[in-house]
Amino acid sequence: VFRLVWGEAFTAAVRPLLFLIPGYLFLTPARVLAVYLAVETQFQANLKASLSGLFANCVLNLLLIPPFGIIGAAIATSCSLILVVVVLSREFSSCTQFGFQELWIPRGSDLRLKK
């Protein structure tokens, strides 16, 4: 599909993109936590998460790019995004009654449709 849409010249980008998917899969729903924290004027929580991700990304890029190239950069970014999610989740949990597990591990009642 990728080759069909963007052409042969971009097929080399498929592998790094696959390594980015986990980070963005976790980050996407966590954006709701970031918005909640901002609305509750917990700006330091978002700053803490962003700076943690920035620091981790810089360190991991230094460690992973030399041996692995663009794949290392993708892995570093994905790991950094997951760290941002963990920090946001912990900050959200400390501001609310929701525990870390309640946020990320679905229960049976979460899956039932309300009528």
NUMAR-609242 format. One record per residue (C-alpha): residue in one letter; chain; y, x, z. Coordinates in Angstrom, 1 decimal. Last residue first. Example, Ala and Ser with C-alpha at 12.3 -4.5 7.8 and 13.67 -1.06 7.14 Angstrom:
[site "S", "A", [-1.1, 13.7, 7.1]]
[site "A", "A", [-4.5, 12.3, 7.8]]
END
This chain:
[site "K", "A", [1.6, -28.1, 27.0]]
[site "K", "A", [1.5, -24.4, 28.0]]
[site "L", "A", [-0.8, -22.2, 26.0]]
[site "R", "A", [-3.2, -20.0, 28.0]]
[site "L", "A", [-2.9, -16.3, 27.3]]
[site "D", "A", [-0.7, -15.4, 30.2]]
[site "S", "A", [-3.0, -17.3, 32.5]]
[site "G", "A", [-5.9, -15.0, 31.5]]
[site "R", "A", [-4.0, -12.0, 32.6]]
[site "P", "A", [-2.2, -9.5, 30.4]]
[site "I", "A", [-1.7, -5.9, 31.6]]
[site "W", "A", [1.8, -4.6, 30.8]]
[site "L", "A", [4.4, -6.3, 33.0]]
[site "E", "A", [2.1, -7.5, 35.8]]
[site "Q", "A", [0.6, -4.0, 36.0]]
[site "F", "A", [4.1, -2.4, 36.7]]
[site "G", "A", [4.8, -4.9, 39.4]]
[site "F", "A", [7.2, -7.8, 39.0]]
[site "Q", "A", [9.3, -8.8, 42.0]]
[site "T", "A", [12.4, -7.5, 40.4]]
[site "C", "A", [14.7, -4.5, 40.5]]
[site "S", "A", [12.1, -1.8, 41.4]]
[site "S", "A", [9.8, -3.2, 38.7]]
[site "F", "A", [12.5, -3.0, 36.1]]
[site "E", "A", [13.1, 0.7, 37.0]]
[site "R", "A", [9.4, 1.4, 36.8]]
[site "S", "A", [9.1, -0.3, 33.5]]
[site "L", "A", [12.1, 1.5, 32.0]]
[site "V", "A", [10.7, 4.8, 33.2]]
[site "V", "A", [7.3, 4.0, 31.6]]
[site "V", "A", [8.9, 2.8, 28.4]]
[site "V", "A", [11.0, 5.9, 28.1]]
[site "L", "A", [7.9, 8.0, 28.6]]
[site "I", "A", [6.2, 6.1, 25.8]]
[site "L", "A", [9.1, 6.9, 23.5]]
[site "S", "A", [8.8, 10.6, 24.4]]
[site "C", "A", [5.1, 10.6, 23.6]]
[site "S", "A", [5.8, 9.0, 20.2]]
[site "T", "A", [8.6, 11.5, 19.5]]
[site "A", "A", [6.5, 14.5, 20.4]]
[site "I", "A", [3.5, 13.2, 18.4]]
[site "A", "A", [5.8, 12.7, 15.3]]
[site "A", "A", [7.3, 16.2, 15.8]]
[site "G", "A", [3.8, 17.7, 16.0]]
[site "I", "A", [2.8, 15.9, 12.9]]
[site "I", "A", [5.9, 17.3, 11.2]]
[site "G", "A", [4.8, 20.9, 11.9]]
[site "F", "A", [1.6, 21.3, 14.0]]
[site "P", "A", [1.8, 24.8, 15.5]]
[site "P", "A", [5.5, 25.4, 15.5]]
[site "I", "A", [6.4, 21.7, 15.9]]
[site "L", "A", [4.4, 21.1, 19.1]]
[site "L", "A", [5.9, 23.1, 21.9]]
[site "L", "A", [9.6, 23.0, 20.9]]
[site "N", "A", [9.3, 19.4, 19.9]]
[site "L", "A", [7.6, 18.6, 23.2]]
[site "V", "A", [10.5, 20.2, 25.2]]
[site "C", "A", [13.2, 18.4, 23.2]]
[site "N", "A", [11.4, 15.0, 23.2]]
[site "A", "A", [10.7, 15.2, 26.9]]
[site "F", "A", [14.4, 15.9, 27.6]]
[site "L", "A", [15.6, 13.1, 25.4]]
[site "G", "A", [13.0, 10.6, 26.7]]
[site "S", "A", [14.0, 11.4, 30.3]]
[site "L", "A", [17.6, 11.1, 29.3]]
[site "S", "A", [17.0, 7.7, 27.8]]
[site "A", "A", [15.1, 6.3, 30.8]]
[site "K", "A", [17.6, 7.6, 33.3]]
[site "L", "A", [20.5, 6.2, 31.2]]
[site "N", "A", [18.8, 2.8, 31.1]]
[site "A", "A", [18.3, 2.8, 34.8]]
[site "Q", "A", [21.8, 4.1, 35.4]]
[site "F", "A", [23.1, 1.0, 33.6]]
[site "Q", "A", [21.6, -1.4, 36.2]]
[site "T", "A", [24.4, -3.9, 35.6]]
[site "E", "A", [21.9, -6.8, 35.8]]
[site "V", "A", [22.7, -7.5, 32.1]]
[site "A", "A", [21.9, -3.8, 31.3]]
[site "L", "A", [18.6, -4.0, 33.2]]
[site "Y", "A", [17.6, -7.2, 31.3]]
[site "V", "A", [18.5, -5.5, 28.0]]
[site "A", "A", [16.4, -2.5, 28.8]]
[site "L", "A", [13.5, -4.6, 29.9]]
[site "V", "A", [13.7, -6.5, 26.6]]
[site "R", "A", [13.7, -3.2, 24.8]]
[site "A", "A", [10.3, -2.6, 26.4]]
[site "P", "A", [8.7, -5.0, 23.9]]
[site "T", "A", [9.5, -2.6, 21.1]]
[site "L", "A", [9.0, 0.7, 22.9]]
[site "F", "A", [5.2, 0.3, 23.3]]
[site "L", "A", [4.5, -0.3, 19.6]]
[site "Y", "A", [7.2, 2.3, 18.8]]
[site "G", "A", [5.4, 5.0, 20.6]]
[site "P", "A", [2.0, 4.1, 19.2]]
[site "I", "A", [3.2, 3.9, 15.6]]
[site "L", "A", [4.8, 7.4, 15.4]]
[site "F", "A", [1.5, 9.1, 14.8]]
[site "L", "A", [0.7, 6.9, 11.9]]
[site "L", "A", [4.1, 7.7, 10.5]]
[site "P", "A", [3.3, 11.4, 10.5]]
[site "R", "A", [0.2, 10.6, 8.4]]
[site "V", "A", [1.9, 8.4, 5.9]]
[site "A", "A", [4.8, 10.7, 5.0]]
[site "A", "A", [2.7, 12.8, 2.6]]
[site "T", "A", [2.3, 9.6, 0.4]]
[site "F", "A", [6.1, 9.7, -0.3]]
[site "A", "A", [6.1, 11.3, -3.7]]
[site "E", "A", [3.3, 9.1, -4.9]]
[site "G", "A", [5.4, 5.9, -4.9]]
[site "W", "A", [7.3, 3.9, -2.3]]
[site "V", "A", [5.7, 0.5, -2.5]]
[site "L", "A", [2.4, 1.2, -4.3]]
[site "R", "A", [1.9, 4.5, -2.4]]
[site "F", "A", [2.4, 2.8, 0.9]]
[site "V", "A", [0.0, 0.0, 0.0]]
END
